[in-house]
Amino acid sequence: MSTTYTIDTSTSRATPVSAPMKRMTVPAIRKRKGTDQPLVMLTAYTAPMAHLFDPHCDVLLVGDSLGQVIYGLPSTVPVTLEMMAAHGSAVVRGSYHSLIVIDLPFGSYEASPVQAFESASWLMKQTGAAAVKMEGGAAMAETVRFLTERGIPVMGHVGLTPQAVNMLGGYGARGRSQEEASKIIDDGKAIAAAGAFSLVVEGVVEPIAVELTRGIDCPTIGIGASAQCDGQVLVAEDMLGLFERTPRFVKRFDDLAGRISAAVETYAGEVRSRAFPGAEQTYAPKD
């Protein structure tokens, strides 16, 4: 028995559409290494935003940055697996095309490779995400290898690692000393060699990002790194201008905060003057 599908504008991936987009895969992301098509990646935390970003991105990251962006927390450290699962499943439902990667939050993977596997497999089952991201360098290489050998794709993350903000003492650029630069490069190479399919390089002086990009066989995705990386990622709310303060490496591509504020001001004025709701927004009795 054949099924006829009709066009559906729902943001839900579970709703059949007449011509669904083919979702990006981990091997497809790997193949973009060293090409003239840089990978486009943004964070997403909700289904409506994922739906808007999806046609333009190769990867959507459900980042633990949601702790600050969505919940107003002081850092990513308090974020839980349950929080990541709730937002991850929303982003998967809101997208058709992008590869969905989800962060393993602080405390959910560092103790052992077995703990990491349990956390990652649970998140992937709960959300439908295709891969996990984890912070850390050479010390986490064994865990990356353990996960990838058991079918869990891993995106690495070196340089400025926000989960380690208490150890780092802040969010400043990393790699300004030769010793620190060498360590970041060694960390990135160790994670790539352990089987990571891509590597986020965050908040480092540019030569580190360039050397890593040239020295490993998986794509590098820069954030405050270099245009020579194999791709770029930003926190979407930063690049859309929703926050007053943003890191130096962020370019604001819009001022949504100003536009939203103006729209709400207009709404408030119309409510107070009783101009809203008008005849177009109210229901008349039937004849």
N, C-alpha and C positions, 0 to 999 in steps of 0.2 A: 504494500500500500504506500503510495507516494504522498509526500507532505508538501503543501504549498505554503510558502512563507510570504508574509507581507512586510513592507517596510515598517520598522518600529523604531521610534526615536528614543526609546528607553535607554538609560545609561547602563542597564544591567547586561553583563556579558552572558548571563544565562538565558536571555531572551533571544530566540533565533531572529536573524535579519536576512534579507534577501541575498546580500553579498558581504558576509562578514570579512573583516580584514584579517590577514594572517598574522598571528602574533610573532614577534621577534623571539629568537631562541638563543640559548647560550652559545652554541657553535657559530651562529650568525654574528654575534657580538665579537667573538674571538677573531673571526675572519676580517674584521675591520681594522685589525692591527696594521699600522703602517700604510693605510690607504689614504686617498685624497678625500675621504668622506668621514670627517670627525664625528664621533658619537655625540648625540644630544641627550642629556639627562637632566631631569628636574626632580625635586622632591614633590610628593603628593601625599595627602593624608585623608582626603574625602573623595567620595564618588563623583560629585559634580566637578571638582577641580581636575580629577583624573580624566574625566570625559573631555574637558577642554584642552588639556595638555596632550592627550594620547595621540592625536593625528600628527603631531609635530615632533614627538620624541621617540628615541630608540629605547630608552630605559626610563622607567619611573621608579624612584627610590622612596619607599616608605621609611623615612629616616627617623631615628630616635630624637632628632631635632624637634619632633612633634611635642616633646615635653616642654620646650620653650615657646614654640610657635603657637600651639593649640592650647596648652594648659597653663602657660605663664610660669613654668618652673624656672628656677635659677640656672639649671644645667640639665644635661641629659641623664645624669646619674640616677635620679629617682624613677625613671621610666621602667615599666614592667612588661613582661611578656604578654600579659592580658591586654594592656594598652596597645601594644604593637599588633596583636591579633585582630582587635576590633577595627583599627584603621587599615590594616593590610587587606582584610577581606573587603572593605569598602572600596579600596583602590582597584582591586582585581575586578569587582563587579562593575566599576565605572570605566573600564578600559577594554579594548579589543586588540590593540596593535603592539603596544610597548611591552618589553620584558619587565616584569615586576620583581624588584629586589627588595628584601625587607631586612632591616637592621636587627641584629641580635643585641638586646639591651645589656647594659652593664650588670655584671653578676650572673649572667645566664650561660656563660660559656668558658670563663677563664679557669675554672677549677680543674677541668680535665677534658680530654677529647670526648669522653662518654657523656659528660654533662652537656657539652656543645651539641653533640648529635641529638640528644633527647630534646633540647630546646629548639634546635633547627628543624627537626622532623615534625615536632608538634606545631610549630609556626607554619610550616609549609602545608600541613594537613588542614589547619584551621583556616588558612587564607587562600590557598591556591597559588601563592607566589612561587616563582620558578627558581629563586636563589636567595641566599642570605648574604649579608655583609657583616664583616667583623673587623674590629680595630686591632692593631698590634703588629709587631714585627717578627723578628726571628723566633722569639719565645712562643709565638702562636703557630709557627710553621708545622709542627707536628699535628696540631689540631686541624689545620687546613687540609693536610694530607689525609688525615683520618676521615674527615667529612667527604672529601671528593672521591676517595676510594669506595665510599658507601653510597654514592649517588646524589650527594648534596652539592650543587655548584656554589662556590664561594667567591665573592668579591672582597678583595683585601682593602685595607685602609691604613696608610702610613703618613708620617709627617706630623701635622697637628692632629692629634686624636682627642676629640672633645671628652670622651669618657674618662680620660686620664688628666682632666684639667686640674685636679687637686695635686697631682704629682708635678705637672708642668708649671703650675703657678699662674696660669692665665692662658689667653687665646692668641698670644703674639706669634709672629712668624718663627718657624723653626729652621735650623740648619745654618745659622749665621757663623757658628764656629766650625772649624775643620773637623773636629771630633764629632760634633753632632751631625754634620753633613754626611760624613762617612757612615755613621750608624744608620741614618735614614736610608741611604742607598743600599747598605747591606740588608736592612730590614725588608725593603721592597723586593730585592732579588731573592731573598729567602722565601717570601710569601709566593712569588711567582713560580719559583722552582718547586714549591710544595703542591702546585696545581691550581692556584687561583685563576679564574678565567678573565679577570680584569682587576685593576688596582687603582683605587682612589688615592690621589696624592694631594694632600691639603696643606695650605698655608706654609709653603716652603720657599726658600730663595730659588729663583728660576733655574740656575744651573743644575740643581738637584733633580728637578722635574725633567729637564732635558736629558740628563745622563740616564735616569731610570727609563725614560721612554725609549732610548736607544739601546739600553742594556738588557731589557727583558722581552720575552716573547708573547706576553699578553698585553692588551690595550691598557694604557694609563688614562685615567680620567681626572683632569685637573680641577681644582677649586682653589684659587689663590696660588697658582703654580706657573703654568706656561701655556701659551697658545700652541706650542709644539707638541703638547700631549695629544693622545689619540682621541680625546673627547673632553667635554666640559660638563660640570654639574654646578648648579646653584640651588640654594633654598628658594623656592618659587616666591614666597612672600617677600623675600629680600629684593629680588629682581623686579617684582611688580610694584615696589614702592609702598608696601603696607606698613613698614616700620620706619620710625624716625631715624634710628641709628642702625647702621649696617657696617660690616667689615669693609676695609679698604678695597678688597678685591671684588666687591660687588658693583656691578653696573646696574643702575635703575633703568629699566626699559619702559617704565610707566610710573605714574603717580596715582595709583589706585586709592591710596589713603585720602588724598585731597579730593578725588572725584566722589568717593563714598561719603566723605564728610559733607560735601556740597549737596549731594542728593538727599542725605538725611536732614540737612538744614531746610531744604525745600519742603520735604515731607512734613517736618514739624510745623513749619509756617502754615501749610495748607490745612493741617489738622486744627491748629489753633484758630485759624480764620474761618473754619467750617467749609472751606472750599473743597476739601476731600473728606469723605467720598462724595462724588457727584452723581449725576443721573446715570453715567456710564458704568458706575461701580455698585449700583444698588438695584434691587429687584422690584419691579412693579407687579401689582396683583394681576392675575389673569382676568380677562373679560368674563 
